[in-house]
């Protein structure tokens, strides 16, 4: 029975999971930030309508946080802290923008934002994985 519940793939490919999570989440954040660069004023105005203070400052900060954070996640650089910062950003977006629209992303609901928060929390807890700059630069004994 135990052999039906376990698979050697979990041992063999365990290092792939955080790499896939990092690259996918990093690409998503990078592309969403990059998209907003084309209309910084529009994004800042939008978050201003949500009651965000100093939107002309916070808007560009969020945009660059997504771009730089996305690149850092793909590379596995400062993964824990980048994931924590982006998770906070996504929690704010989840409750400020998406919550009142219901669950489904087709209605601009919170399902996608929630998934990103969970992915980021997973990366914070499990770490960046074997193939990450964090491991190359900051691991002891290597």
N, C-alpha and C positions, 0 to 999 in steps of 0.2 A: 504493500500500500504506500509506503514512504517513497518508493521509486516513482509512483504515479504523481506524487505531489511535488517532486523536485526534478530538476533538469540540469544536466551538466552545462547547458548553455548559460545558466546564471553564474557559474564559476568561470567558464571560458570567456564570456563577454562582459563581465562585471565592470570592466574599465571603460567600456563603450557607452554605457548609460549616461554617466555625467557629461561625457564629451558631447553626446547627441543633445542632451538638455541644454548645455551651454551654447552650442552652436545655433540651435534652433531659436532659443530665447534671445540670444545676442543679435541674431539677424533680424528678428522681429523688432526689437527695440531700436536697432540702428535704422532700419527702414522707416519705422514710424517717426523717429526723430528727424531723419533726412527729409521726409515728406513735409514736415512742419516748417523746415527752413525756408521753403518757398513762400510761406505766408506767416511770418513771425507776428506781424501786427494782428492778423486775423485770429491766430491761436491765443495771443495775449488778450485780445478783446473778448474771445469766448470764455476764457477762464475768469476774466473780470466779471462777466455776467453771472458767474457761479458764486461770486462773493470772495474770490481769492484776493488777498491783499497784494498791493503793488504788482499787478499783473504784467506791467511793462518790464519788470525785473524778473519775476518768477517765470514768465513765459519762456524767454530765452534760456534761463537756467534749466528748465525742464527739457527743452529741446536738446541742449548740449549734453545734459545728463543721459538722455536716451542714446544719443549718438556715441559719446565716449564710453558710456556704460555698456552699450551693445558690443562695441569693439573689444572692450576689456573682457566681457563674458566669452566671446568667441575665442580669444587668446587664452583664457583662463588666468587672467591677471587680476589680483586682488579680489578674487571671486566672492569671498564671504562678504566683504564690505560693499562691493558693487551690487550683489544680489540683495543685500539688506536695504540699501538706498532705493533701488528700483522697486522692491517689494512695498516699501512705504509709499512711493509714488503711485504704484498701482492700487494700493488700498485706498488712497485718496481719490483716485479716478473711479474706482469701483463704487464708492459711496457717494461721491459728488456728482458723477456723470451718469453712471449706469444703473444704480440700484433701483431707482424709481421706475425704470423701464422694464422691469421684470428680468427673468432669467435668460431668455434666448437672445443670442447675438443678432439674429435677424431683425429684432426690434431695438437694437443698440443696448441690449440688456447686459448683465454682468457676467455671463458665462465665460467669455474669453478672458476678461480681466481676472476673474477668479482662478482660472487655469494658470495664467501667468504668475499670480501670487503664489500658488502652490508649487509651481516649478522653481521659482526663486527661493522659497523656503526649503525645498528639497536640496538645492545647491548649497544653501547656507549650512544645512545640517550635515550633508554627506561630503561636502567638499568638491573641488573642481575635477577630481579624478586624476588618473595617471598622466594623461597627455594635456598638461596645462603649464603655463609659465610659472604659476605659483609653485608647483612641484620642483621645477628646475631652479628657480631663484631662491626659494625660501625653505626648502626641505633640508633638515640636518642629516648629516651622514651620507649625502650624495656627492 
